[in-house]
């Protein structure tokens, strides 16, 4: 279903970027590894209204979903967080 979501996101949001990383095991089953999304309107907003410095923030997931979430953001003219990717 992630591929369907990515295709719908690209159809509805021009100039967006979606990267999906999967592995294939011996049984030719796809195993999800990572997902990158940057929505086109956020890209344009960053270029026209934010400082040219990106900040990164990360957190580790605990419980049944082990992994890490990485977020790129910037500060806008009101000094508020502006998500980029």
Secondary structure, DSSP 4 states (H G I P E B T S, - for coil): -HHHHHHHHHHHSTT-EEEEEEEE-TT--EEEEEEEEE-HHHHHHHHHHS-S--EEEEEEE-TTS-EEEEEEEEE-TTS-EEE--
